[in-house]
C-alpha cells in the first residue's frame, strides 16, 4: 500500500546526495559549469541520440535559481509525495526520487504508473536486481498546465509544463532538458533522496544527464528520461553508473587522441594494461580473466574515458560504453559500493529508542536473501536464532534478573559481486537493543 505525503509549505528540505558525478575530471571538456557568453552560466549535459548508441555531450544555459517558496503550493496536488517502494527507514536505504513533468492534475496517476514501470525496468538491471531491498522509491507530483512536453513530436510544439521539459534542446532533437532549479525545489519535498530522475510525459526517445548541477540541498545532478519510451530507462541506469558507481564513460572520441596524464581516479579506466595492472595490484586486477556479464573476459581494452589511446577499459562493451549493455564485473562492484554508501544491510523499526522489553518482539529487515544474519545476547551468539528475522528476547535466553542486557543482530551481505576486502567490511550492519524488564 502506497503512502501519500502532502506537501506542507515551509517544510525543511531533506538532504539530497549525489545524483550524477563528474566523469574523469582530467579529460578535456569534463563536466564543469562555466560562464555563458551572454552573462549567465552554463551546464554540461550528456545525452543519447539512439537507444543502443554511444553518448554525446553539449553545453546548455543554466537555469536561474528558483526559491522553493516561489513554486505553487496553492495548486491542488502540486508537490504531493507518494511512497512507491518502502523497504525501510530512509536513513537505512538508498532513496530514489522521481519527479514528473508534463502531467496535468488529472494525469498524476499516469505519472505514478510510469514511475512503477520505469523503476521495474531500472531495477531489473544488475546489480540493482540483486539489491532491490536496499532501495526506497518516491514520486513527487509536479502539476503542469499542459499535457506532454515541448518538441514532441516536432520542434515547433510548445507546452506549458511545471519543469519546462523540452526536446530539441540546444538544437539536438533527443536532448531532453529541464529547468534544473525547479527540479531541485520539487525533489526537496521528498523525505530523502540519493538519486533524482525526471520523467517527462512523452513516448519519444530522449533524456539527459546533468552532471554539474550543484544543489543548495545537497545533490550534484539530475537525470531526465521520457516516461513512455521502453528504452529510456537505460539513460537513467547509465547516469547512475556515474553518480553511484563513480564510473567513467568507457567510450572515446577520435579527436581526443592519446591520454598522457596521471592514472585516473575512476575505477574502470586505467593507464595500465592487464599485465602491469596485475603486477601492481591496481584497479580491476582481482577480476582479470573472469567471464563478464557484458560479454567476453575481463582484461584491458584500449579506448575509454573519451581517449582512443593511452587509457584502457575492463571489457569490450559495457553499459558505460553503449546503452543496452550490462555493467561489467568491475562496474558491478563499483555500483554495490555506491549502494552501500547510502544503504545498510539491515534495518528495523523495533525499539525506536534503542530499548525493548523481554516480552517485546524484535523484527529486522535484511536487504537481501543472501544476507548472513546472526543474533547475540550480551555478546554470545544464540546459534539457533541464525537467519531469524523475528525474535523474542525472553526466548533468546535473556534472564529476568533486573540486570542490564544487550540484544544484537549482525547481518553481512555475502554477495559474490564484491572482491575488494576493504569494501566487504562495509557490507556488515550491527543493530543493538537494551533489554528492559
N, C-alpha and C positions, 0 to 999 in steps of 0.2 A: 504494500500500500504506500503510495507516494505522499510525502509530506509537502504541504504548500506553506510558504512563509511569506506573509505580506510585508512589503517594504514599509518601514517606518522612517519618515523623513528625519534627517539629522542623526540616524544611527551611525555609530562609529564603523568605519570601513575595516574589514578584516585584512590582515597582512596577506599579500599575494606574492608568491615566489616566482622564480624564473619560468618563462614560457618558451622563449626562443633565445638561445645563447649565441654569442659572437663566434663565427666559424673561422678558424685559422687566421688569427689576427695578424700574423706576419705577412700574409698574402696581400698583393696589391688589390685595391678595391674591397678590402674587408668591410664588414657591416658597421660603419661608423657614421653617425649623424654629422652633417656638415652644413655650411652656410648655403642658403638659396640666393641666386643672383639677384632676386627681387627683394632681398632683405629678410626673408624668413629662414626657416631651417628645413632640412630635407631628411628623408628616411630611405635607407636601402631596403629593398624588398626582394624576396626570392619567389619565383613563380614557375609554372609548368604549362607549356603550350599544348601538350597532349598527354593522355593517361600513362603511356609507357616511356615517356621521354626523359631526357636529362633536364635539370633545372636551368633557369636563366636568372639574371639579376638586373635590376634597374634602380633608379633613384626617383622618388616622388616627393612632392612637397609635404612637409609635416603638418599635421592638424594643429590648430590652435588649442591651447589648454582650455578645458571646459569644467568649471566648478560643478561638483555633484549637485548642489542646490539649484543650478541653472537648468537641470533637466525637468521632467514633467510629472511630479508626484500627483498632480491633480487629474491626470489621465487614468481612468479606471483600469486597473491591472498592470499598469506600467511599472516595471521593477519587481513584480512578484517573483519570488524564488520558489522553485519546486525541487524536492529531492527525487531524483530519478533512480539512483542506486545508493543504498545505505548499507555500508559494510562495517560501520563503527564510528567512534568519535573522530571528529575532524583532526584532532591532534595526532591521531594514530594512523591516518590514511592519507593517500595522495588524492587531493580533491581536484576534480576536473570540472570546469565551469563552461557551459555552452551558453552563448548569448545569441538570440535570434534577431534577424533583420529582414524587413520586407513582409512581415506578418501583421495583419490588421488585428483589431481587438477580437474579432470573431474567428481568427485563424490561429490562436495560440495553442490550441490542442494539436493542430497540424505541426506546429513547431516542436511540441513535446514528442510527437510521434517520430519526427525527423531526428531528434536527439537520440531517442532509443535505437533507431535504426542505424544511425551513424556510429554510436558507441558500440553497438553489436559488431559492426564491421571492424572498427579500430581494435576492439578487444579480442578479435579473432586472430590477430597477428601476434606471433611470438616475438618477445616473451610476455606480451600483455596477456595472452590466452592462459598461460600457466600461473598468472599472478592476479587474476581478476579480483580476488579477495582483498587486495591492497588498495582498491580504489573506491572513492565516493564520487558520484556524478550529480551535478546540479544544473538546472535550467533556469535562466533569468529571462523573463519576458520583457521585450522592448516593443512597444506598440507603435506600429507605423501607420501613417495616413493612407498610403497606397500599398497594394499587394504586389510583390515582386521587387526586382531591383533594376536600376538603370543599366542600359546597354544590353538588355535581354528582350527580344532576340537580336536586335540590331543597335548600332551605335546611337541613333537618334532618340531612342526611348529614354525618357526621364521619369523617375519615380521619386516620390517624397517619402523617404524612409527614416526610421529613428537613428540609424548609424551611418547613413549615406553610402550604402553598398553600391558599387558600380563596376561593371566590366569596361573594357577599353581604357582602363587607367593608363596614363602615360602613352596612350595610343596603342596599347597592347590588348588585343581582344580578350585573352584568357586571364589577364591580371585583374583580380577581384579586390579592389581597395575599399577601405572603410575609414570613417573618422575615428582614429585611434583614441582620441581623448574621450569621446563619448563611450566607446567600448570600455575604457577604464572605469568610467562612472557606473556603468551597469554591472560590470564584473565585481566591483567593490561591494555590491549588495549581497553577494553570497556569503555564507558564514566563513568560508575559507576558499582559497583557490591556489593550486600549484600549476595548473595548465589552463589556458583560456583559448577557446575556439569559437569563432563567429560562424554561425550557419546562416548564409544568405539565401533567401527564398527563391530558388531557381533550379531548373533541371539542366542548365547549361554548364558545361565543364569549366571549372576555374577555381582559383584560390590564390593565396599568397602567404608568405611568411615575413612578418615584420620583425627583424632581428635587432633593431636598435632602439625600440621603444622603451624609454626609461620611465617607469610609472611612479607617480607620487605615493602609491600604496604598495610598492614592493616588487612588481614583476617587470620583466625585461622585454616582453614581446607579445605578439598576437598571431595566431594562425586563422586564416579565413578559408572557407570551403563552401561551394554551392550545396544546398541542402539535399537536392533530389537527383544528383548525378551519382551513379553507382560506383564511380571510381574516385570521387573527390576525397574520400576518406584517406586515400593514400598520401595526399598532400599533407594532411594533419599528422599522419604517422611519421612521415619523413621529417617534418619540423620538430617533432618530439625527439627524434634522434639527435638534433642539435641541443635542445633545451634540457632534456633529461639525461641523455647519454653523453653529452658534451662531445659528440662525434663530429668530425669534419665531413664535408662533402667529399665523395670519392671519385667525382668526375673531374675533367680537366678542360681547359681552353687552350687551343694551339698557340694563341698569341702570348701565353704566359711563359713559354719557353722552358728553361731549366731552373729548378729551385737550387739556390746556393746558400740558403740561410741555415740557422741552427736547427737542431732537432725540434720539430713542432711539439706542442704540449698535448695535442689531440691524440687519443689512444689508438686511432685507426689509420693514421698516416705516419710514415717514418722515412728517414733518410737511409735506414739500414735495410739491406736485402736479408733474406731469411737466414743465411749462414752467419752473417755478422750479428743479426738480431739474437739468434740462439746462443752464440758465443758470449755475447754481452748481457744476456738475460734481460732484454729490453722489449717493451711494448707487448705484442701478442705472441711472444716466444712459447708460452705454455700451450698454445693452440696449434702450433705448426704441425703440419702433416695430418690434421684431423679433417674428416669429411664435414663440410659446412652445409647448413640447411639452405643456403642460397645457391648451392651448386658447386661442385668441384672440391678442391682441397685447400686448406688454409696455407698460404705461402707468402710470397711478395710479388705483387703485380705492379709494374711501373705505371704511373699516372694516378694522380689524386690531389686533393687539396687545391684544385684548379691547375696544377702544373702537369704537363705531359711528361716531363723528365725530372729526375732528381728526387721524387717522392714516390713511395710505394704504398699500396693498399693491401688488405689481407686476402681478398678474393677477387675473382674476375668481375662480378656484377651483383652488388647487394642493393638494398633499398636506398642506401646513401649515395648510390650512383644512378640508379634508374628506378622509377616508380613501378610498383607491381612485383617487386622482388622481396625476398626475406632479409631480415638482419643477418649478417654473418655471425660466426661464433664470438669473435671479439666484440662485435656490436651488441649482441645479446647480453654479454656480461656487463658491458657499459650501461645498458638500459636497466638491468637489475640493480646496479649500483645507484642509478638515478632514482629508481622506485624507492629504494631504502634510504635515500636522503630525506624523504618526506614521510614514509610509512614505517610501521613496525610489524614484526611477525605476529604479535599477539596483542589483542585489545580486550577490554572488559568494561562493563557498566556496573559491576558489582562493587559495593562498598566505596562510593564516590569520595568519601572522606578517608579512605585507606583503612577502615575498620569494619569488621564483620563479627557476628556472634557465632558461637559454636553450632547454633541451630539454623544459621542463615546460609542458603545455597550460594556458592560462588560459581559463576558462569563465565567462561572465557571464549574468545572467538579467534581461532588460528586463521592465518591468512591463506593457507593452502592445505590440501590433504597430505602433502609430503612433509609437513612440519612434525618434528620430534618434540612432543610435549611431555614434560615431567613435572611432578609435584613434590614439594618438600615441606616438612614440618620442623621448624627450628633447625633448618639446615640438613636434615636427614631425609633422603628420598623415601617416599611411600611408593614402592615399586608397583603394587597392584593398581595404582591410580594412573599409570602411564597411558597417555592418549585420551584420558577422560576430559571432557570439556565442561562437565557439571559435577561439582563435588560438594560434600557436606563436611565442614571441619571436624565435627564430633566423630564422624565415621572414618576420618583420616587419622584418628588417634590423638587428637588434641585433648588433653586432660582438662577436667573441670576442677582445677586446683587453685584457682584465683591468681595464678602467676601469669605474667605476660608470655604469649606465644606468637609465633610468626608462621603464616602460611604463604608459600611461594610457588608460583608457576613459572617455569622456564621453558621457552619454546625456541627451537632452532630450525631454520629453513635448510633443508638438506638438498636443495637444487643442484643438479649437475651442470647448470649454466655458469657456475662460478668456479674459477680455479685459483684466483688470487687469494692467498691466505689472509691478507690484511682486510680485504673486502669481506671475506667469510666471517670475520669477527663481528661485523656489523649485522649479521643475519641471525642474531640471537636477541630475544627480548625477555626480560625478567619483570614480573609483577608480584608485589607482596602486599599482604594484609595483616594488620594486627588483630589478633583474636580477643574479643572482649566477652567475658562472662562464660 
